[in-house]
Amino acid sequence: MAKIVGIGACVFDTLYNIPHYPREDTKMRASSSKTAGGGPVATGLVAASKLGEQTAYIGVLSDDNGGKFLKEDFEKYGVETKLTEIKSGYRSFASVLWLSADTATRTCVFDKGDLPPLELNNEQLEAIKNAEILMVDGNEMSAAVEAAEIAKENGTKVLYDCGGLYDGVEKLLALTDIMIPSEEFALGHTGAENVEQAAKKLYETYNPEVLVITQGKNGGTLFDGESFVKYPIYPAEVVDSNGSGDVFHGAFAAAIIKGYDYEKCCHFSSAVSAIKCTGMGARESVPDFEAVKKYLKENGYEL
């Protein structure tokens, strides 16, 4: 039985490495291209699996080329797909990403496809009840809220990767135990002027067990309702930053299962995310557990 289950976006990505962003109405030759699986929770589950934890995706995929790729990609990395429904005649969630060499940033254009919304069945509900962590990302909102309610009733921790300011997000935030918003989300949702104010407002409003605001190149901030703790970004020669936040959340879930306290979870996840950025692809560049321990030790932090 999977200790970490997830509900959220699963995206068929096509990535292009380019020297710099092109001007409008011009052509540019990419240095390379590839297809890959993406999506916040989906990639987070892969990261947790590669770090040695049992994971399962709860969702709906198409039987088109994108959906077949995504199912096979999960299985390649050890993520269970028996809780994933396959639907015929629908278009997969897909995206195209430009990865700019001169700025080490990425630009994404996506098509959400036309798959029907997830409706949880008994097998999926049982998996949520028996898991230790439910990961959600604000996609499949209705099913995510239902799943979070079931999780809360059965002692399963809800870890929310807060990235998009979706309609109805307040319902999911209110059911969250481990809240990990981006700085953009935290400031946008609260209207606060800085991270500390945003953290206090989110904590007072939704009362999570812990709050971690990710701040990109500035590391991030942990808040437990009483004190703030900053954690660093770890050094990396960035090749591909796409999916680094998704990987952070999956690593955080894995770190919780491994028994780390929340501050140690932050350092662990930051390190995993940094190593991931040194290779191409959000999933295939995620390191294993031993590589993370070695990397942290080399950078002055002992697990």
C-alpha positions in Angstrom: 0.0 0.0 0.0 1.4 3.4 -1.0 2.4 5.7 1.9 2.1 8.8 -0.3 -0.8 9.2 -2.7 -1.5 12.2 -4.9 -4.3 14.0 -6.8 -3.5 16.7 -9.3 -2.3 17.7 -12.7 -0.5 15.2 -14.9 0.9 16.9 -18.0 2.5 15.6 -21.2 5.4 18.1 -21.7 7.5 18.9 -24.8 10.7 20.7 -23.9 12.9 22.8 -26.1 16.4 24.0 -25.1 17.0 27.4 -26.8 19.9 29.9 -26.5 17.6 32.8 -25.6 13.9 33.7 -26.0 13.1 34.5 -29.6 11.6 37.8 -30.9 8.0 37.6 -32.1 7.4 36.4 -35.6 10.9 34.9 -36.0 12.4 31.4 -36.2 15.0 29.8 -33.9 16.7 26.5 -33.9 16.6 24.6 -30.6 19.7 22.9 -29.4 17.7 19.9 -28.3 14.2 18.7 -27.5 12.4 15.9 -25.6 9.1 14.8 -24.2 8.6 14.3 -20.5 6.0 13.8 -17.8 5.0 16.9 -15.8 2.5 18.4 -13.4 3.0 19.4 -9.7 1.7 16.4 -7.8 2.6 13.9 -10.6 6.2 15.0 -10.6 6.3 15.2 -6.9 5.2 11.6 -6.7 8.0 10.6 -9.0 10.5 12.4 -6.9 9.3 10.7 -3.7 9.4 7.4 -5.4 13.0 7.9 -6.6 13.9 8.9 -3.0 12.7 5.4 -1.9 9.1 5.9 -0.8 5.9 4.0 -2.0 3.7 6.3 -4.1 0.5 6.1 -6.1 -1.3 8.5 -8.5 -5.0 8.9 -8.2 -6.4 10.5 -11.4 -7.7 10.3 -14.9 -5.6 9.9 -18.0 -6.5 9.6 -21.7 -5.6 6.7 -23.9 -4.1 9.0 -26.5 -0.4 9.2 -27.1 0.1 11.7 -24.3 -1.8 9.6 -21.8 0.0 6.4 -22.7 3.3 8.2 -22.3 2.3 9.5 -18.9 1.2 6.1 -17.6 4.3 4.4 -18.7 6.4 7.2 -17.3 4.9 6.7 -13.8 5.5 3.0 -14.0 9.1 3.6 -15.1 9.8 5.5 -11.9 7.9 3.2 -9.6 4.7 5.2 -9.1 1.6 2.9 -8.8 -1.0 3.4 -11.5 -3.7 0.9 -10.4 -5.7 3.9 -9.0 -5.5 5.7 -12.3 -8.5 5.6 -14.6 -7.9 5.5 -18.4 -10.6 7.2 -20.5 -11.0 6.8 -24.3 -11.6 9.6 -26.8 -10.2 12.5 -24.8 -7.3 14.9 -25.2 -4.5 14.9 -22.7 -3.3 17.8 -20.6 -0.2 19.0 -22.6 2.3 21.8 -22.6 5.3 23.1 -24.6 8.2 24.6 -22.6 11.1 26.8 -23.8 14.2 26.5 -21.6 16.4 29.6 -22.1 20.1 29.1 -21.7 21.1 32.7 -21.1 18.6 33.3 -18.3 18.2 29.7 -16.9 14.4 30.3 -16.9 11.5 28.6 -18.6 8.4 29.7 -20.4 5.3 27.4 -20.7 2.3 27.3 -22.9 -0.3 24.7 -22.0 -3.5 23.1 -23.1 -5.5 21.5 -20.3 -7.2 19.0 -22.6 -10.8 17.8 -22.2 -10.6 14.9 -19.8 -13.6 14.6 -17.4 -13.1 15.5 -13.8 -11.9 12.8 -11.3 -14.7 11.1 -9.4 -13.3 9.2 -6.5 -14.3 5.5 -6.3 -14.1 3.2 -3.2 -10.7 1.8 -4.0 -9.2 5.3 -4.3 -10.9 6.4 -1.1 -9.5 3.4 0.8 -6.0 4.2 -0.5 -6.3 7.8 0.9 -7.5 6.5 4.2 -4.5 4.1 4.5 -1.8 6.5 3.2 0.4 8.6 5.5 0.4 11.7 3.1 -2.1 13.0 0.5 -0.5 15.4 -1.9 -2.7 17.9 -3.8 -1.9 20.9 -6.0 -5.3 22.6 -6.6 -6.1 20.8 -9.8 -9.0 18.4 -9.7 -10.4 20.7 -7.0 -13.6 18.9 -6.2 -12.0 15.5 -5.9 -9.0 17.1 -4.0 -11.3 18.6 -1.4 -13.3 15.4 -1.0 -10.0 13.5 -0.6 -8.7 16.0 1.9 -11.8 15.7 4.0 -11.4 11.9 4.0 -7.7 12.3 4.9 -8.5 14.5 7.8 -11.0 12.0 9.2 -8.5 9.2 9.0 -5.2 10.7 10.2 -3.7 11.1 6.7 -1.6 14.3 6.5 -2.6 16.7 3.6 0.4 18.3 1.9 -0.7 21.1 -0.5 1.6 22.4 -3.2 0.0 25.9 -3.4 1.0 27.3 -6.8 -2.1 28.4 -8.7 -4.7 30.8 -7.4 -7.6 28.6 -8.4 -11.3 29.1 -7.7 -12.3 27.4 -4.4 -8.8 27.3 -3.1 -9.9 28.4 0.4 -11.7 25.1 0.9 -8.5 23.1 0.2 -6.3 25.4 2.3 -8.6 24.9 5.3 -8.0 21.2 5.1 -4.2 21.4 4.7 -1.8 20.2 7.3 1.5 20.9 5.5 1.1 24.1 3.5 3.8 24.8 0.9 3.0 27.9 -1.2 5.2 29.7 -3.5 6.1 33.3 -2.6 3.9 34.5 -5.5 0.9 32.5 -4.2 1.4 33.6 -0.6 1.5 37.3 -1.5 -1.2 37.1 -4.1 -3.6 35.2 -1.9 -3.1 37.3 1.2 -2.4 40.7 -0.2 0.5 41.0 2.2 3.6 43.1 1.5 6.2 40.5 2.5 6.7 36.8 3.2 6.6 37.1 7.0 3.2 39.0 6.9 1.8 36.5 4.4 2.9 33.5 6.5 1.3 34.9 9.6 -1.9 35.7 7.7 -2.1 32.2 6.1 -1.4 30.5 9.4 -4.0 32.5 11.3 -6.6 32.0 8.6 -6.1 28.3 7.9 -4.2 26.9 10.9 -2.0 24.4 9.2 0.5 22.2 11.2 3.4 23.9 9.4 3.8 26.5 6.6 6.8 26.6 4.2 7.0 29.5 1.7 9.3 28.7 -1.2 11.2 31.7 -2.6 13.1 30.4 -5.6 16.7 31.7 -5.7 16.3 33.0 -2.1 15.6 29.6 -0.6 12.5 29.8 1.6 10.9 30.4 5.0 9.5 27.9 7.5 6.8 29.1 10.0 5.3 27.0 12.7 3.0 29.7 14.2 5.6 30.9 16.6 9.0 31.4 14.9 10.5 31.9 11.4 13.4 29.8 10.1 15.1 30.5 6.8 16.5 27.7 4.7 19.0 28.2 1.9 19.0 27.3 -1.8 21.9 24.9 -2.4 24.5 25.4 -5.1 23.8 24.0 -8.6 24.9 24.6 -12.1 21.4 25.0 -13.6 20.7 23.2 -16.8 16.9 22.9 -16.4 14.8 24.6 -13.7 11.5 23.3 -14.9 9.7 21.3 -12.2 12.1 22.2 -9.4 9.2 23.3 -7.2 7.3 20.1 -7.9 10.3 18.1 -7.0 10.7 20.1 -3.8 7.2 19.1 -2.7 7.7 15.5 -3.5 11.0 15.5 -1.6 9.3 17.1 1.4 6.7 14.3 1.5 9.5 11.7 1.3 11.4 13.4 4.1 8.3 13.4 6.3 8.0 9.6 5.8 11.6 9.2 6.6 10.9 10.8 10.0 12.7 14.2 9.6 11.5 17.3 11.5 10.2 20.1 9.3 13.4 22.2 9.3 15.4 19.2 8.1 12.7 18.5 5.5 13.3 22.0 4.1 17.1 21.4 3.8 16.5 18.0 2.3 14.0 19.2 -0.2 16.1 22.2 -1.2 19.0 19.9 -1.9 17.0 17.5 -4.0 15.6 20.4 -6.0 19.1 21.8 -6.6 20.5 18.5 -7.8 17.5 18.0 -10.1 18.3 21.4 -11.8 21.7 20.1 -12.9 20.2 17.7 -15.4 17.6 17.9 -18.2 14.1 16.9 -17.3 12.0 17.4 -14.2 11.8 13.7 -13.3 14.9 11.8 -14.7 17.3 14.2 -12.9 15.9 13.6 -9.4 18.6 11.9 -7.4 18.3 8.9 -5.1 18.5 9.2 -1.3 22.2 8.3 -1.0 23.2 11.0 -3.5 21.2 13.6 -1.5 22.9 12.7 1.8 26.3 12.9 0.1 25.5 16.2 -1.5 24.3 17.8 1.7 27.4 16.6 3.6 29.6 18.1 0.9 27.7 21.4 1.4 28.1 21.4 5.2 24.7 19.9 6.3 24.3 16.6 8.0 20.9 14.7 7.9 
